[in-house]
Structure formats: structure tokens, C-alpha cells
């Protein structure tokens, strides 16, 4: 079993829909969780960063962590065509350390249909 | 003005050749990284470089060598290219070793024929 599992998609939804993107992980010691957005032919950019369990909201985006289930989610409300991208989850054991110990999922390709 | 830039954007070359990919950042960050994203989209760290301290992912073949002429640049040199080296290579930076927020370059798509 890989450390971080993420359905590659593609996931296609109509504009305005609520999107749910998910990752599961096997290492219960992960404490810091991130979501990156990667547009086609571009590098990833950090979208959300959360610590431990709970929710974090930023505009139309909500990140949710359930450590008991080893499951994290990213919700996008009122989805727009500009949200079409690949979304990668990432996680680490401790804070700091840059890329050291950072484990990525393979990303979910999201398509928002106008 | 692009924060993290890479050249070239695309690189097509023959097996056995030696090639370099360049990365430049104008953020004044202390730490730079090279990642490889393979055809299955897995993003894996290859190197971390901070104040001349190089941390190598042990799975990276020694045909790959990062070189930093100064704090703003971290180049990746690859010797004796193999078919399996075909991938997108991303440069990234963080303000320092303790920061979590990474800034990625646009990537270099390497194809080895």
C-alpha cells in the first residue's frame, strides 16, 4: 500500500457544483496536510495548509482532516471553469523542513464544465 | 516578474547524452529543491540544497548532480541519460529549511529517445 492514495480521475462536474477531492494515507504519524493546485504545464502552488484534525476554510475552499480515519478532503464550492486543474494532496510528520519528509499524492485531475 | 524560472521548458535528447536544466529564483530564498514528476504524476523530491548543504534522496542515481553557482541558482546536471529519466523536473524554493510553503517553477519536460 502506498503511503498516500489519491484517485487520479479525471473528475468532471458542471460549473457551480460542489467538488469533493480526497486522499487517504497509511502513516498515522502525519500531522501536517496540504493541498496543491497544478494547472496544465505549470508547477504546483500551495492552496491550503492545515494541522491535525479539523476544518479550515478559505473563500470557496474548505480543507478537512479526519486523522482517526486517515482521510483528508478538499471541498470547492460554486466551482468555476478556472478551478480546472490537478489537485495534489501532500503531508508530513512535522512542521518546517521545507520539502524534507513531504509525501505527495499523485493528484486528481478536475474538470469543471461551463 | 517570474519568482522561480527554469530553462529550458522542453528538452528532447538521445540516450547516453549529458544535459543540464537551470533554475533561478528571485525570491531571496535560502533553500532550493529539485523534484521529478513521472508519467504517473507522482511528485518526488530528488535534492534539497541550503547554504551549500546538499541532501540527496538516496533513491536518486548518481548520474544526477545538482550544482549551485550562487544562492539564486540551482542547476541539475544529468549524465548518460536513460529512457526512464523522461519526466517533468520541477525546481522549488522555500524561504529557509524551516518553512513549509514551497514555490515551484514551471517545470522542464525532458524526453529521452
Interface residues (C-beta under 8 A of the other chain):
Chain A: X8 X32 X34 X41 X42 X43 X44 X45 X46 X49 X86 X88 X92 X95 X96 X97 X98 X99 X100 X102 X104 X106 X107
Chain B: X4 X31 X33 X35 X40 X41 X42 X43 X44 X45 X48 X50 X55 X90 X92 X94 X96 X97 X98 X99 X100 X101 X102 X103 X104 X105 X106 X107
